[in-house]
Amino acid sequence: MSDLPVALVTGGATGIGAACARRLAAEGFRIGLHYRSSAEKASKLLGELPDAFGLQADLTASEEVDALITVSYTHLRAHETE
């Protein structure tokens, strides 16, 4: 079980989002790294961040936002039992 706080960084694969994800990870957060279409950049960044997990979704589509929340919750609950 991880006692680290979790931060969900939207738009986390590029630019300011990636910088925020790196900084939060350096401060001791587990990162949920959201991206819409930058899968390759997200994958590379996920390799740099310990305990991070990726979440692909188009935040303009409500069903994808619902799925993002469900997947995040499921991932975090599964991680609690490790």
Order of alpha helices (4+ residues) and beta strands (2+ residues): beta-alpha-beta-alpha-beta-alpha
